[in-house]
Amino acid sequence: MIEINKVSKAFAQKSGKSYHALDQVSFTVKKGEFVSLLGPSGCGKSTLLNLIAGFEKHYDGQIEVNGEKVRGPGPDRVVVFQEHGLFPWLTVLDNVAFGLKQRGMAKKERYELAYEQIKAVHLSKFIDRYPHELSGGMKQRVSIARALVMDPDILLMDEPFAALDEQTRFILQKDLEEIWQKTQKTILFITHNIREAIVLSERVLVMSTQPGRIKKEFAVQAGRPHDIGDPLIHHLESTIMETLTEELEKVVRAEVGHEYSIKKNHFPNSTASSMGDGI
């Protein structure tokens, strides 16, 4: 479904030097698979997602979707961003149906399809509300429904729950898992939250700091739904945290200019699952 082969990406800087965001990144995402990318801020996760989406076109290596080289955005891929990006002058129903309207679909048909996706994210009672009348979690549900109504093969999700409180985040994780199991969409999901990646994914890829590379891959071999109380899940979370901590230490060392070490068990359990955000 998605094939990334030795992809490197550099950006020109004002100084004339090149900033290398990605270096020789290779991995595949199979049809219907849910894969998460973890890594420190600045490791190239979002850059990689933009390349797959077709927003960025200049890079070294090869990116293919369904056996075809990515040359630009396409209807087979839809991106869900951290910011919901809803039109404030449109209702929930019209926001979800907007893409179908752009395709020229008749009003009755696009509203029927939009309503089905709104029901899927449990917002059927709010179809006539405007974005300013919704909570943050509701807005992000509308964003997900707007992506799903286009019936893409692939959902590319760039930290879609990062700005939400923990309870809302938990609910949306469950909603997304249910949607994925029903639709079997291929999902590539970016997050800083280790537990979120494990709970949602079949595989977790940890990226190294600048330039971004795939440092290690972890298979989540627990049955669905992934229970955070499962000893296997707890062990995997600790193992991924150790791998990610090594990269976070590199980031801080580069900033402070001397040796730096994150002490083991430095983070309390309540926050240890989310690392790298803002670093």
C-alpha positions as CSV (number, residue, x, y, z in Angstrom):
1,M,0.0,0.0,0.0
2,I,2.7,2.5,1.1
3,E,6.3,1.9,0.2
4,I,9.1,4.2,1.4
5,N,12.4,3.4,-0.1
6,K,15.6,5.2,1.0
7,V,13.9,8.6,1.2
8,S,16.0,11.6,2.1
9,K,14.9,15.2,2.3
10,A,16.9,18.4,2.8
11,F,15.8,22.0,3.1
12,A,17.9,25.1,2.1
13,Q,18.6,27.5,4.9
14,K,19.3,31.3,4.8
15,S,22.9,30.5,5.7
16,G,23.3,28.6,2.5
17,K,23.7,25.3,4.3
18,S,21.2,22.4,4.0
19,Y,19.1,21.2,6.8
20,H,18.8,17.4,6.5
21,A,15.3,16.4,7.8
22,L,15.3,12.8,6.6
23,D,18.1,10.3,5.7
24,Q,17.6,7.0,4.0
25,V,14.2,6.2,5.5
26,S,12.7,2.9,4.4
27,F,9.6,1.1,5.5
28,T,6.3,-0.3,4.2
29,V,2.7,0.0,5.4
30,K,0.5,-2.9,4.3
31,K,-3.1,-2.5,3.1
32,G,-5.4,-2.1,6.1
33,E,-2.6,-1.8,8.6
34,F,-2.4,0.8,11.4
35,V,1.2,2.1,11.9
36,S,2.4,4.8,14.2
37,L,5.5,7.0,14.0
38,L,7.2,8.2,17.2
39,G,10.2,10.5,17.6
40,P,11.4,13.7,19.0
41,S,10.1,17.0,17.6
42,G,12.2,17.9,14.5
43,C,13.0,14.3,13.6
44,G,11.1,14.6,10.3
45,K,7.8,12.8,11.1
46,S,5.6,15.5,9.6
47,T,7.9,16.1,6.7
48,L,7.6,12.4,5.9
49,L,3.8,12.5,6.1
50,N,3.8,15.6,3.8
51,L,5.9,13.7,1.3
52,I,3.5,10.7,1.3
53,A,0.5,13.1,1.0
54,G,2.2,14.7,-2.0
55,F,2.5,18.2,-0.5
56,E,6.3,18.1,-0.8
57,K,7.6,16.9,-4.2
58,H,11.4,17.3,-4.0
59,Y,13.2,14.5,-2.3
60,D,15.6,11.7,-2.9
61,G,14.5,8.1,-2.9
62,Q,11.1,6.6,-3.8
63,I,7.6,6.8,-2.4
64,E,4.9,4.6,-3.9
65,V,1.2,4.3,-3.0
66,N,-0.6,1.3,-4.5
67,G,2.4,0.7,-6.8
68,E,2.3,4.2,-8.2
69,K,4.9,6.9,-7.6
70,V,3.6,9.8,-5.5
71,R,3.7,12.9,-7.7
72,G,1.3,15.1,-5.8
73,P,-1.9,14.9,-3.6
74,G,-4.5,12.4,-4.6
75,P,-8.0,11.2,-3.6
76,D,-6.6,8.0,-2.3
77,R,-4.9,9.9,0.6
78,V,-6.5,12.2,3.1
79,V,-4.6,14.1,5.9
80,V,-6.1,14.7,9.3
81,F,-4.1,17.5,11.0
82,Q,-3.7,18.5,14.7
83,E,-5.8,21.7,13.9
84,H,-9.2,20.7,12.7
85,G,-9.4,23.3,9.9
86,L,-13.2,23.5,9.9
87,F,-14.9,26.4,8.0
88,P,-16.5,28.5,10.8
89,W,-19.4,29.7,8.5
90,L,-20.5,26.1,7.8
91,T,-22.5,23.7,10.0
92,V,-21.2,20.3,11.0
93,L,-23.1,18.7,8.1
94,D,-21.9,21.2,5.5
95,N,-18.3,20.9,6.7
96,V,-18.3,17.1,6.4
97,A,-20.1,17.3,3.0
98,F,-17.8,20.1,1.6
99,G,-15.3,17.8,-0.2
100,L,-18.2,15.9,-1.9
101,K,-19.7,19.2,-3.0
102,Q,-16.3,20.1,-4.6
103,R,-16.5,16.8,-6.5
104,G,-19.9,17.9,-7.9
105,M,-22.0,15.4,-6.0
106,A,-25.7,16.2,-5.7
107,K,-26.9,17.7,-2.5
108,K,-29.1,14.9,-1.4
109,E,-26.5,12.2,-2.0
110,R,-23.6,14.1,-0.3
111,Y,-25.8,14.9,2.7
112,E,-26.7,11.2,3.1
113,L,-23.1,10.2,3.0
114,A,-22.0,13.0,5.3
115,Y,-24.7,12.0,7.8
116,E,-23.5,8.4,7.9
117,Q,-20.0,9.5,8.8
118,I,-21.2,12.0,11.4
119,K,-23.1,9.1,13.0
120,A,-19.9,7.1,13.0
121,V,-18.2,9.7,15.1
122,H,-21.3,10.1,17.4
123,L,-22.3,13.6,16.4
124,S,-25.7,13.0,14.8
125,K,-27.3,15.4,17.4
126,F,-25.0,18.2,16.4
127,I,-25.3,18.3,12.6
128,D,-26.7,21.9,12.6
129,R,-24.1,23.3,15.0
130,Y,-21.3,25.6,13.9
131,P,-17.7,25.0,14.9
132,H,-17.7,27.7,17.6
133,E,-20.5,25.7,19.3
134,L,-18.4,22.5,19.6
135,S,-15.8,21.4,22.0
136,G,-12.3,20.6,20.9
137,G,-13.0,16.9,20.8
138,M,-16.1,17.4,18.8
139,K,-14.3,19.6,16.2
140,Q,-11.7,16.8,15.7
141,R,-14.4,14.2,15.3
142,V,-15.9,16.4,12.5
143,S,-12.5,16.6,11.0
144,I,-12.2,12.8,11.0
145,A,-15.7,12.4,9.5
146,R,-14.8,14.9,6.8
147,A,-11.8,12.7,5.9
148,L,-13.7,9.5,6.0
149,V,-16.6,10.7,3.8
150,M,-14.1,11.0,0.9
151,D,-13.6,7.3,1.2
152,P,-9.8,7.4,0.8
153,D,-7.6,4.2,0.9
154,I,-5.3,5.9,3.3
155,L,-5.6,8.2,6.3
156,L,-2.5,10.2,7.2
157,M,-2.9,11.5,10.7
158,D,-0.5,14.2,12.1
159,E,-1.0,14.3,15.9
160,P,-4.7,14.6,15.6
161,F,-5.4,14.4,19.4
162,A,-2.4,16.3,20.7
163,A,-4.3,19.4,21.7
164,L,-7.0,17.5,23.6
165,D,-7.4,16.7,27.3
166,E,-6.7,13.2,28.4
167,Q,-10.3,12.1,28.8
168,T,-11.3,13.4,25.4
169,R,-8.2,11.9,23.9
170,F,-9.1,8.5,25.4
171,I,-12.6,8.6,23.9
172,L,-11.3,9.6,20.4
173,Q,-8.7,6.8,20.5
174,K,-11.5,4.3,21.1
175,D,-13.6,5.9,18.4
176,L,-10.7,5.8,15.9
177,E,-9.9,2.1,16.8
178,E,-13.6,1.2,16.2
179,I,-13.6,3.1,12.8
180,W,-10.4,1.4,11.7
181,Q,-11.7,-2.0,12.6
182,K,-14.9,-1.4,10.7
183,T,-13.4,0.2,7.6
184,Q,-10.0,-1.4,7.5
185,K,-8.5,1.8,6.2
186,T,-4.7,2.0,6.0
187,I,-3.6,4.5,8.7
188,L,-0.2,6.1,9.3
189,F,-0.4,8.0,12.6
190,I,2.0,10.5,14.0
191,T,2.1,11.0,17.8
192,H,4.4,11.9,20.7
193,N,2.5,9.6,23.0
194,I,3.9,6.2,23.5
195,R,0.8,4.7,25.0
196,E,-1.4,6.1,22.3
197,A,0.8,4.6,19.6
198,I,0.7,1.2,21.3
199,V,-3.1,1.2,22.0
200,L,-3.9,2.1,18.4
201,S,-1.3,0.5,16.3
202,E,-0.2,-2.9,15.0
203,R,3.4,-1.6,14.6
204,V,5.2,1.4,16.1
205,L,8.2,2.9,14.3
206,V,10.6,5.0,16.4
207,M,12.5,7.6,14.5
208,S,15.9,9.0,15.5
209,T,16.7,12.7,15.9
210,Q,18.0,14.9,13.1
211,P,18.3,13.7,10.4
212,G,15.3,11.4,10.8
213,R,15.9,7.7,10.3
214,I,13.9,4.6,11.3
215,K,15.7,3.6,14.5
216,K,13.6,0.6,15.6
217,E,10.4,-1.1,14.8
218,F,8.1,-2.7,17.4
219,A,5.2,-5.1,16.7
220,V,2.2,-4.8,19.0
221,Q,1.4,-8.5,19.4
222,A,-1.5,-8.2,21.8
223,G,-5.0,-9.0,21.0
224,R,-7.6,-6.3,20.2
225,P,-8.6,-4.1,22.0
226,H,-5.1,-3.4,23.4
227,D,-5.5,-3.3,27.1
228,I,-3.0,-1.0,28.9
229,G,-3.2,-3.3,31.9
230,D,-1.8,-6.2,29.8
231,P,1.7,-7.0,31.0
232,L,2.8,-7.3,27.4
233,I,1.6,-3.8,26.6
234,H,3.3,-2.4,29.8
235,H,6.6,-4.1,28.8
236,L,6.4,-2.8,25.3
237,E,5.7,0.7,26.6
238,S,8.8,0.6,28.8
239,T,11.0,-0.8,26.0
240,I,9.9,1.9,23.5
241,M,10.4,4.6,26.2
242,E,14.0,3.5,26.6
243,T,14.6,3.7,22.9
244,L,13.0,7.1,22.6
245,T,14.9,8.4,25.7
246,E,18.2,7.8,23.9
247,E,17.1,10.2,21.1
248,L,15.7,12.8,23.5
249,E,19.1,12.9,25.3
250,K,20.8,13.6,21.9
251,V,18.4,16.5,21.3
252,V,19.1,18.1,24.7
253,R,22.9,17.5,24.3
254,A,22.9,19.3,21.0
255,E,21.1,22.3,22.6
256,V,23.0,22.6,25.9
257,G,26.4,21.6,24.4
258,H,27.4,19.1,27.0
259,E,26.6,15.6,28.2
260,Y,23.1,15.1,29.4
261,S,21.3,12.0,30.7
262,I,17.7,11.4,31.5
263,K,17.6,9.5,34.8
264,K,15.8,6.2,34.8
265,N,12.3,6.6,36.3
266,H,12.7,10.3,36.1
267,F,9.2,10.7,34.7
268,P,6.1,9.7,36.8
269,N,3.9,7.1,35.3
270,S,1.1,9.6,34.6
271,T,3.2,11.5,32.1
272,A,5.9,9.1,31.0
273,S,3.9,7.9,28.0
274,S,4.2,11.2,26.3
275,M,7.8,12.1,25.4
276,G,9.4,14.4,22.9
277,D,6.5,16.9,22.6
278,G,8.0,20.4,22.2
279,I,11.6,19.2,22.4
